[in-house]
């Protein structure tokens, strides 16, 4: 599907869907827990559904109701999937359930779509082998799924690089069910808000972890039990970034609802980054709202370290391209290992529209502002790139066409409809109609 975005502004109220990161953690822990869990406001598309399917494959009983999932857990005894487990486009599901597979007596095969089959998870596989599982890849020289896992995890001591927090969280979530205690040493811990989120969810389900203040050392006791509960998934701060950027770039008057300012999601820092760039954004923490009045007068932000919030790069790169001055984003190693190399992709797409972006070894420098007439770009099947380009399209002087835009549903179902309801001039066409 391609979308045509015409110059327009946003006004009214928008509700952002539930967090992908929270949803996947809640689903996995419900699978491993004793009893029946109820998850309200889950992300009912893309990655959320991939996690739910994986949970069912490992033995959970799932009932999907309106805005709520009911999951009967396995009491810490997941079952071997009946067939090869396909995690679709969900990197988080792939990583997390690779460790779940190490808890079962038997062999599990996990794969995913073309992007997942390119994403390296060698560090996680090495860690699981160190902890007593037997894990290997099916393709020589390719440290990416398909991956074959045979349990059970014994426990013990393990070191791993912390630049990918999904590997750390994966080990933490499954370690309480290992045969022995597990001690995890993390070198260069990044994306720490996501690890903190994992620890918070484990605690909600009744499991404690001894963690150092800098989240570089963990001791996880074995023979612990996850207990079911009832939880509500907060809105996704990483998805909030896109309507927020779209609004600040033009003469918009937008309210975003359903936000938890006390949530552990690191991407809520994007609000402060944009305020620091001159955006007129008002926080209403008591009522969970953001009030955004766009004026288009942004300024460069100097240097911004995105080590803890790598998912924010596409949205912030768009904002920086329209800001007066220079913005340099640093600590981007992990950004290159997402659905795409988002550093290279954002530079290529924005430069094709006349912007000035320079890629460094671990950085991206944006010089703005660059007025953009319009044009045509492709999402590269990356949901965050698609949403970033649509957000930019509202501020162009002519129409901007975004190809392969259906991928937005991975993390923001109803994205286009939500934008259109708030005044965005967006036309959606299927590939046949576009041709």
QUIBELDA-V853884 format. One record per backbone hydrogen bond with DSSP energy under -0.5 kcal/mol. CO is the residue of the C=O (numbers start at 1). NH is the residue of the N-H. Records with the same first field share a line. If there is no record, write none. Layout:
CO->NH  NH
This chain:
1->405
2->429
3->5  402
4->6  427
5->400
6->425
10->253
12->255
14->16  257
17->236
19->23
20->24
21->25
22->26
23->27
24->28
25->29
26->30
27->31
28->32
29->33
31->74
32->76
33->75
34->228
35->73
37->71
38->40  231
39->69
40->233
42->44
43->45
45->48  49
46->50
47->51
48->52
49->53
50->54
51->55
52->56
53->57
54->58
55->60
56->59
58->79
60->62
61->72
63->65  70
65->68
67->41
68->65
69->39  71
70->63
71->37  73
72->61
74->77
84->86
85->87  111
87->90
88->113
89->91
90->94
91->95
92->96
93->97
94->98
95->99
96->100
97->101
98->102
99->102
100->103
101->104
102->152  153
104->106  151
106->151
108->149
109->85
110->146  147
111->87
113->117
115->118  119
116->119  145
118->120
121->125
122->126
123->127
124->128
125->129
126->130
127->131
128->133
129->132
131->154  155
133->135
134->150
136->148
138->140
139->142
141->143
142->144
143->121  122
146->138
147->110
148->136
149->108
150->134
153->179
154->180
156->183
158->185
160->187
162->190
163->165
164->167  168
165->169
166->170
167->171
168->172
169->173
170->174
171->175
172->176
174->177
175->178
176->224
178->223
181->156
182->220
183->158
184->186  218
185->160  187
187->162
191->194  195
192->196
193->197
194->198
195->199
196->200
197->201
198->202
199->203
200->204
201->205
202->207
203->206
205->227
209->211
210->219
212->215
216->186
217->212
218->184
219->210  221
220->182
226->34
229->38
231->40
234->19
235->237
236->239  240
237->241
239->242  243
240->244
241->245
242->246
243->247
244->248
245->249
247->250  252
248->295  296
250->252
252->294
253->12
254->292
255->14
256->290
257->16
258->235
259->261
260->263
265->268
266->269
267->270
268->271  272
269->273
270->274
271->275
272->276
273->277
274->279
275->278
277->299
279->281
280->293
281->283
282->291
283->285
284->288  289
288->259
289->284
290->256  292
291->282  293
292->254  294
293->280
296->298
298->324
302->328
304->306  330
307->191
309->312
310->313
312->316
313->317
314->318
315->319
316->320
317->321
318->322
319->322
320->323
321->370
323->325
324->300
325->368
326->302
327->329  366
328->304
329->364
330->306
332->335  336
333->336
334->337
335->338  342
340->338  342
341->345
342->346
343->347
344->348
345->349
346->350
347->351
348->352
349->353
350->353  355
351->354
355->357
356->367
358->365
362->331  332
363->360
364->329
365->358
366->327  368
367->356
368->325
371->373
372->397
373->398
375->401
377->403
379->382
381->383
382->386
383->387
384->388
385->389
386->390
387->391
388->392
389->393
390->394
391->394
392->395
393->396
394->8
399->375
400->5  402
401->377  403
402->3
403->379
404->407
405->408
406->409
407->410
408->411  412
410->47
412->415
414->418
415->419
416->420
417->421
418->422
419->422  424
420->423
422->11
424->426
425->6
427->4
429->2
430->434
431->435
